[in-house]
Amino acid sequence: MTIPTGSQNSPRPGAHSAFVTHLECSKTGQHYPKDTLLGMSDDGAPLIVRYDLDALGKAVTKDIVAARPPDMWRYREFLPLGDDIEAISLGEPMTPLVRLPTVEKRLGVADILVKDEGRLPTGSFKGRGMSVAVSMAKAFGVTRIAIPTAGNAGSGLAAYATRAGIESFVFTPADTPEITASEIAFHGAKAWRVDGFVGDCAKIVDDGTDVMGWCDFTTLKEPYRVEGKKTMGLELAEQYGWNLPDVIFFPTGGGVCLIAMWKVFNELKEMGWITGPLPRMAAVQSTGCGPIVRAFNAGARDVVAPWENVTTNVHGVRVPSPLGGTMVLDVLYESNGFGTAVDDDAVHAARAKICAEEGFHMCPEGAACVVALEMERASGRVGPGDRVALFNSASGLKSPMPPMTNFLEPGKAVDFSAL
């Protein structure tokens, strides 16, 4: 399906990397041309970017990658941008792996590392996908983009669209954290709160597409955010010495990151860059909104019914009806992975405990992964010898914290023993 660009949508042969061969329907496998800006397939399914991996492997090696600057663009051959296409970048660094020694000791797991995506521009992993997707949008002549979002994708789009000179419209649920909603507007987007959930925001974007002529950046309605988020998996593979961890826990709303990492792990395996077993992938959701976990536990291949009575306030996993549910479930089944639903109270307690004990301020979604690990260590799905990677999807500073209420009054004697 050709999508509006806000300007004439003509084929642009130089937009893609020479290694991109075509786009492919995730449902039927039907091929689509790479030189036209497309949204979803004719069957209403997400499109996947496919590469000539033999040619890619001859053009770049691990040693070449290792000699490049430590940012996500060191993997440019794995990304869809043509050689002459400007990368819309705000300086996306390789994000570090942070050990959690107190958690390791408490759970009896020897190797727990957190990939801290809060170090990226706009403070979340969303910068990866937006950098690549906005770069491709600009290459195709897009002048206007709209997105429904739980928050962080909106701030990412606002920042990168502004950088690219593209007009952006962002629609968020009414209870999106104020710091994120304000950030979206501060970056120059035309931002609106919606009295509802992200699906209600998505309907507004869909309804306005013909009238406004914007490019719809709803999760998986364009193919390039997946490609940008592949860089999480590329970095992880390189940081682990091209020998992947045994289990990866990721907070899951729309599920793009699980899809993206699984895609690139298989690309790397086909190229011979990794030879060992691929990780088990774990989708972490909330007991107050867990459609993917519910479907997985039922043995289903798709999320048929939306989650009713959404109660979670962990905003990044609050997607009642994920468009890519089938693709996420495929990842779980193919990887021998699983889904884990966690309680909000346990998440907020874990976030506070990790901050106080480890000095590491995780976002609620990242803390949810720690809670899920604790649960699966108890269930036996994770053993003491497993190498575990958790993803902290955003900076803890983007989420509310309890107020600090201790005060001292000048001129009054301080009881230092009570401090």
C-alpha positions as CSV (number, residue, x, y, z in Angstrom):
1,M,0.0,0.0,0.0
2,T,1.6,3.3,-1.1
3,I,1.3,5.8,1.7
4,P,1.0,9.6,1.5
5,T,4.1,11.7,1.9
6,G,2.8,15.2,2.0
7,S,4.4,15.7,-1.4
8,Q,4.5,13.8,-4.7
9,N,5.3,10.1,-4.0
10,S,7.5,9.2,-7.0
11,P,9.9,6.2,-7.1
12,R,13.3,7.2,-5.7
13,P,15.9,4.6,-6.8
14,G,18.7,5.9,-4.7
15,A,16.9,5.9,-1.4
16,H,17.8,2.4,-0.4
17,S,21.2,0.7,0.2
18,A,22.5,-1.4,-2.6
19,F,22.1,-4.4,-0.3
20,V,18.3,-4.0,-0.1
21,T,16.7,-6.3,-2.6
22,H,13.0,-5.9,-1.9
23,L,10.2,-5.5,0.7
24,E,8.3,-8.6,1.8
25,C,4.8,-9.2,3.2
26,S,5.2,-10.7,6.7
27,K,2.0,-12.7,6.1
28,T,2.2,-14.1,2.6
29,G,5.9,-13.6,1.6
30,Q,4.8,-11.5,-1.5
31,H,7.6,-9.2,-2.8
32,Y,7.2,-5.5,-3.1
33,P,9.5,-3.0,-4.8
34,K,12.0,-1.1,-2.7
35,D,11.9,2.2,-4.6
36,T,8.5,3.4,-3.5
37,L,7.5,4.4,0.0
38,L,5.1,1.7,1.2
39,G,3.2,1.2,4.4
40,M,1.6,-2.2,4.8
41,S,1.1,-5.0,2.3
42,D,-2.0,-5.5,0.2
43,D,-3.0,-8.1,2.8
44,G,-2.8,-5.5,5.6
45,A,0.3,-7.0,7.1
46,P,3.6,-5.3,8.0
47,L,6.4,-5.2,5.4
48,I,9.9,-6.5,6.1
49,V,13.0,-5.2,4.4
50,R,15.1,-7.9,2.8
51,Y,18.9,-7.8,2.0
52,D,21.4,-9.5,-0.2
53,L,23.3,-11.0,2.8
54,D,26.0,-12.6,0.6
55,A,26.9,-9.2,-0.9
56,L,26.6,-7.5,2.5
57,G,29.0,-10.1,4.0
58,K,31.5,-9.5,1.3
59,A,31.4,-5.7,1.8
60,V,31.9,-5.5,5.5
61,T,33.6,-7.6,8.2
62,K,33.6,-7.7,12.0
63,D,37.0,-6.0,12.0
64,I,35.8,-3.2,9.8
65,V,32.9,-2.6,12.1
66,A,35.1,-2.7,15.2
67,A,37.3,0.1,13.8
68,R,34.5,2.5,13.3
69,P,33.2,5.1,15.8
70,P,31.1,3.6,18.7
71,D,27.6,4.6,17.5
72,M,24.7,2.8,15.8
73,W,25.8,3.9,12.4
74,R,28.9,1.6,12.5
75,Y,26.4,-1.0,11.2
76,R,25.2,1.1,8.2
77,E,25.5,-1.8,5.8
78,F,22.8,-3.6,7.8
79,L,20.5,-0.6,7.5
80,P,18.3,0.5,4.5
81,L,19.8,3.9,3.7
82,G,21.5,4.4,0.4
83,D,25.1,5.6,0.4
84,D,24.2,9.1,-0.7
85,I,21.2,9.4,1.7
86,E,21.7,11.7,4.7
87,A,21.4,10.0,8.1
88,I,19.2,12.1,10.3
89,S,21.2,11.7,13.5
90,L,21.4,13.3,16.9
91,G,24.5,11.2,17.9
92,E,23.2,7.8,18.8
93,P,25.9,6.1,20.9
94,M,26.4,2.4,21.5
95,T,24.6,1.9,24.8
96,P,26.5,0.2,27.6
97,L,25.9,-3.1,29.4
98,V,25.5,-2.6,33.1
99,R,25.9,-5.4,35.6
100,L,23.5,-5.9,38.5
101,P,25.6,-7.6,41.1
102,T,23.1,-7.3,43.9
103,V,20.4,-8.9,41.8
104,E,22.8,-11.6,40.6
105,K,23.5,-12.5,44.2
106,R,19.9,-12.4,45.3
107,L,18.7,-14.6,42.4
108,G,21.7,-16.9,42.2
109,V,22.3,-16.0,38.6
110,A,26.0,-15.4,37.7
111,D,25.6,-13.2,34.7
112,I,22.9,-10.5,34.5
113,L,23.6,-7.5,32.2
114,V,21.3,-4.6,31.5
115,K,21.5,-2.8,28.1
116,D,20.8,0.8,29.1
117,E,18.9,2.4,26.2
118,G,18.3,5.5,28.3
119,R,21.6,6.9,27.1
120,L,20.2,7.5,23.6
121,P,18.9,10.9,22.3
122,T,15.5,11.7,23.8
123,G,16.3,9.2,26.6
124,S,14.9,6.0,25.1
125,F,15.4,3.2,22.6
126,K,12.9,4.9,20.3
127,G,15.7,7.0,19.0
128,R,17.1,4.1,17.0
129,G,14.0,3.4,15.0
130,M,13.1,7.0,14.5
131,S,16.6,8.0,13.3
132,V,16.4,5.4,10.5
133,A,12.7,5.8,9.7
134,V,12.8,9.6,9.5
135,S,16.0,9.3,7.4
136,M,14.1,7.1,4.9
137,A,11.0,9.3,5.1
138,K,13.1,12.4,4.1
139,A,14.8,10.4,1.3
140,F,11.4,9.6,-0.1
141,G,10.3,13.3,0.1
142,V,8.0,13.1,3.1
143,T,7.1,16.5,4.5
144,R,4.5,15.5,7.2
145,I,4.4,12.6,9.7
146,A,1.8,11.6,12.4
147,I,2.1,9.0,15.1
148,P,0.0,7.6,18.0
149,T,2.2,6.8,21.0
150,A,2.3,5.9,24.6
151,G,5.0,8.6,24.9
152,N,8.6,7.9,24.1
153,A,8.1,7.2,20.4
154,G,6.4,10.7,20.2
155,S,9.4,12.5,21.7
156,G,11.7,10.5,19.3
157,L,9.6,11.4,16.3
158,A,9.3,15.0,17.4
159,A,13.1,15.4,17.8
160,Y,14.2,13.6,14.6
161,A,11.4,15.1,12.4
162,T,12.5,18.6,13.6
163,R,16.1,17.7,12.8
164,A,15.0,16.7,9.3
165,G,12.7,19.7,8.7
166,I,9.6,17.5,8.6
167,E,6.3,18.6,10.2
168,S,5.2,16.1,13.0
169,F,1.8,15.5,14.7
170,V,1.8,13.4,17.9
171,F,-1.2,12.0,19.7
172,T,-0.8,10.5,23.2
173,P,-3.1,9.1,25.8
174,A,-4.3,11.7,28.3
175,D,-2.3,10.1,31.2
176,T,1.1,10.1,29.4
177,P,3.7,11.3,32.0
178,E,3.9,15.1,31.9
179,I,7.7,15.1,31.3
180,T,7.2,13.1,28.1
181,A,4.2,14.9,26.9
182,S,6.0,18.2,27.5
183,E,9.1,17.0,25.7
184,I,7.1,16.1,22.6
185,A,5.8,19.6,22.3
186,F,9.1,21.2,23.3
187,H,10.8,19.4,20.4
188,G,8.4,21.2,18.0
189,A,5.7,18.6,17.3
190,K,2.0,19.5,17.1
191,A,1.1,17.5,20.2
192,W,-2.4,16.4,21.5
193,R,-3.5,14.4,24.4
194,V,-6.4,12.0,23.8
195,D,-8.9,10.8,26.3
196,G,-8.3,7.1,25.7
197,F,-5.5,4.5,25.0
198,V,-3.0,4.3,22.2
199,G,-5.5,2.6,20.0
200,D,-7.8,5.6,20.2
201,C,-4.8,7.8,19.2
202,A,-4.1,5.4,16.2
203,K,-7.7,5.8,15.0
204,I,-7.2,9.6,14.9
205,V,-4.0,9.2,12.8
206,D,-5.8,6.7,10.5
207,D,-8.9,8.9,10.1
208,G,-6.7,11.9,9.3
209,T,-4.4,10.4,6.7
210,D,-6.4,11.3,3.6
211,V,-7.3,14.8,4.8
212,M,-3.9,15.7,6.2
213,G,-1.7,13.8,3.8
214,W,0.6,12.7,6.5
215,C,2.8,9.6,6.6
216,D,1.4,7.2,9.2
217,F,4.2,6.2,11.6
218,T,2.0,3.9,13.7
219,T,4.0,0.9,14.9
220,L,4.7,-1.5,12.0
221,K,2.7,0.5,9.5
222,E,6.0,1.5,8.0
223,P,8.9,-0.9,7.6
224,Y,12.0,1.2,8.7
225,R,11.6,1.5,12.5
226,V,12.3,-2.2,12.7
227,E,15.5,-1.7,10.8
228,G,16.7,1.0,13.1
229,K,15.9,-1.1,16.1
230,K,18.0,-4.0,14.7
231,T,21.0,-2.0,15.9
232,M,20.1,-3.1,19.5
233,G,20.7,-6.7,18.5
234,L,23.8,-5.8,16.5
235,E,25.4,-4.0,19.4
236,L,24.4,-6.8,21.8
237,A,26.0,-9.4,19.6
238,E,29.2,-7.4,19.3
239,Q,29.3,-6.6,23.0
240,Y,29.0,-10.3,23.8
241,G,31.8,-11.1,21.4
242,W,29.5,-12.3,18.7
243,N,28.3,-15.1,21.1
244,L,24.8,-14.1,22.2
245,P,23.3,-14.4,25.7
246,D,21.1,-17.3,26.6
247,V,18.0,-15.3,27.5
248,I,16.8,-11.8,26.6
249,F,14.0,-10.1,28.5
250,F,12.4,-7.1,26.8
251,P,9.4,-5.0,27.9
252,T,6.8,-5.5,25.2
253,G,4.0,-3.2,24.0
254,G,3.9,-3.3,20.2
255,G,6.8,-5.7,20.1
256,V,8.9,-4.1,17.4
257,C,12.2,-4.6,19.4
258,L,11.7,-8.4,19.7
259,I,10.8,-8.6,16.0
260,A,13.9,-6.4,15.1
261,M,16.4,-8.3,17.2
262,W,15.2,-11.7,16.1
263,K,15.4,-10.5,12.5
264,V,19.0,-9.4,12.8
265,F,20.1,-12.4,14.8
266,N,18.9,-14.6,11.9
267,E,20.6,-12.3,9.4
268,L,23.9,-12.6,11.4
269,K,23.5,-16.4,11.6
270,E,23.0,-16.7,7.8
271,M,26.1,-14.6,7.3
272,G,28.2,-16.7,9.6
273,W,28.9,-13.8,12.0
274,I,27.4,-15.8,14.9
275,T,27.5,-19.6,15.1
276,G,26.1,-20.6,18.5
277,P,22.4,-21.0,19.5
278,L,20.2,-18.0,19.3
279,P,18.7,-16.6,22.6
280,R,15.4,-17.4,24.1
281,M,13.4,-14.3,23.7
282,A,11.1,-13.3,26.6
283,A,8.2,-10.8,26.2
284,V,7.6,-8.9,29.4
285,Q,4.1,-7.4,29.9
286,S,1.8,-6.4,32.7
287,T,-1.0,-8.3,34.5
288,G,-3.0,-5.2,33.7
289,C,-2.4,-5.4,29.9
290,G,-0.8,-8.6,28.6
291,P,-2.4,-9.6,25.3
292,I,0.8,-11.2,23.9
293,V,1.5,-13.2,27.1
294,R,-2.1,-14.3,27.3
295,A,-2.0,-15.5,23.7
296,F,1.3,-17.3,24.1
297,N,0.1,-19.1,27.3
298,A,-3.0,-20.2,25.3
299,G,-0.8,-21.5,22.5
300,A,-2.3,-19.0,20.0
301,R,-0.6,-17.8,16.9
302,D,-2.2,-14.3,17.0
303,V,-3.7,-11.8,19.4
304,V,-7.3,-12.1,18.3
305,A,-9.1,-10.2,21.0
306,P,-7.9,-6.8,22.5
307,W,-7.1,-6.7,26.2
308,E,-10.2,-5.5,28.1
309,N,-10.1,-3.4,31.2
310,V,-6.5,-2.0,30.9
311,T,-5.3,-1.1,34.4
312,T,-1.5,-0.9,34.1
313,N,0.3,2.4,34.5
314,V,3.5,1.0,33.0
315,H,3.0,3.0,29.9
316,G,5.4,1.4,27.5
317,V,3.7,-2.0,27.7
318,R,0.1,-0.7,27.5
319,V,-0.9,-1.8,24.0
320,P,-4.2,-3.7,24.2
321,S,-4.2,-4.8,20.6
322,P,-0.7,-5.0,19.0
323,L,-0.7,-4.9,15.3
324,G,2.3,-7.2,15.1
325,G,1.0,-9.7,17.6
326,T,1.5,-12.6,15.2
327,M,5.1,-11.6,14.5
328,V,5.9,-11.3,18.2
329,L,4.4,-14.7,18.9
330,D,6.4,-16.2,16.1
331,V,9.6,-14.9,17.7
332,L,8.6,-16.5,21.1
333,Y,7.8,-19.8,19.5
334,E,10.8,-19.9,17.1
335,S,13.2,-19.0,19.9
336,N,11.8,-21.4,22.5
337,G,11.0,-18.3,24.4
338,F,8.1,-17.3,26.6
339,G,6.0,-14.4,27.9
340,T,5.8,-13.1,31.5
341,A,3.2,-10.8,33.0
342,V,4.2,-8.8,36.0
343,D,2.3,-6.9,38.6
344,D,2.6,-3.1,38.6
345,D,3.2,-2.8,42.4
346,A,6.1,-5.3,42.1
347,V,7.5,-3.3,39.2
348,H,7.5,0.0,41.1
349,A,9.0,-1.7,44.2
350,A,11.8,-3.2,42.1
351,R,12.6,0.1,40.4
352,A,13.0,1.8,43.8
353,K,15.0,-1.1,45.2
354,I,17.4,-1.3,42.3
355,C,18.0,2.4,42.4
356,A,18.7,2.3,46.1
357,E,20.9,-0.8,46.0
358,E,22.6,-0.7,42.6
359,G,22.7,3.1,42.0
360,F,21.0,2.4,38.6
361,H,17.8,4.3,37.9
362,M,15.7,2.1,35.6
363,C,12.5,3.1,33.9
364,P,9.4,1.1,35.0
365,E,9.5,-1.0,31.9
366,G,13.1,-1.9,32.6
367,A,12.3,-2.8,36.2
368,A,9.5,-5.0,34.8
369,C,12.2,-7.1,33.2
370,V,13.9,-7.6,36.6
371,V,10.6,-8.7,38.1
372,A,10.1,-11.1,35.2
373,L,13.5,-12.5,35.7
374,E,12.8,-13.1,39.4
375,M,9.6,-14.9,38.5
376,E,11.2,-17.1,35.8
377,R,14.2,-17.9,38.0
378,A,11.7,-19.2,40.5
379,S,9.8,-21.1,37.8
380,G,13.0,-22.7,36.5
381,R,12.8,-21.2,33.0
382,V,16.1,-19.4,33.9
383,G,18.9,-21.4,35.5
384,P,21.9,-20.3,37.6
385,G,24.3,-20.7,34.7
386,D,22.2,-18.7,32.1
387,R,23.7,-15.5,30.7
388,V,20.8,-13.1,30.9
389,A,20.4,-9.7,29.1
390,L,17.7,-7.3,30.2
391,F,16.7,-4.1,28.4
392,N,16.2,-0.9,30.2
393,S,14.2,0.8,27.4
394,A,14.4,4.4,28.7
395,S,16.0,6.6,31.3
396,G,14.4,6.5,34.7
397,L,14.3,10.3,34.7
398,K,11.5,10.1,32.1
399,S,9.1,8.5,34.7
400,P,7.6,10.0,37.9
401,M,9.4,9.4,41.2
402,P,8.1,9.6,44.8
403,P,8.5,13.2,46.2
404,M,11.4,13.9,48.5
405,T,9.8,15.3,51.7
406,N,12.6,15.8,54.2
407,F,13.2,19.4,55.3
408,L,15.4,21.3,57.7
409,E,14.8,24.9,58.9
410,P,17.6,27.4,59.0
411,G,18.2,28.8,62.5
412,K,17.1,25.6,64.3
413,A,19.5,23.2,65.8
414,V,19.9,20.1,63.7
415,D,19.6,16.7,65.4
416,F,22.3,15.0,63.5
417,S,21.6,11.7,65.1
418,A,18.2,11.7,63.4
419,L,19.6,12.3,59.9
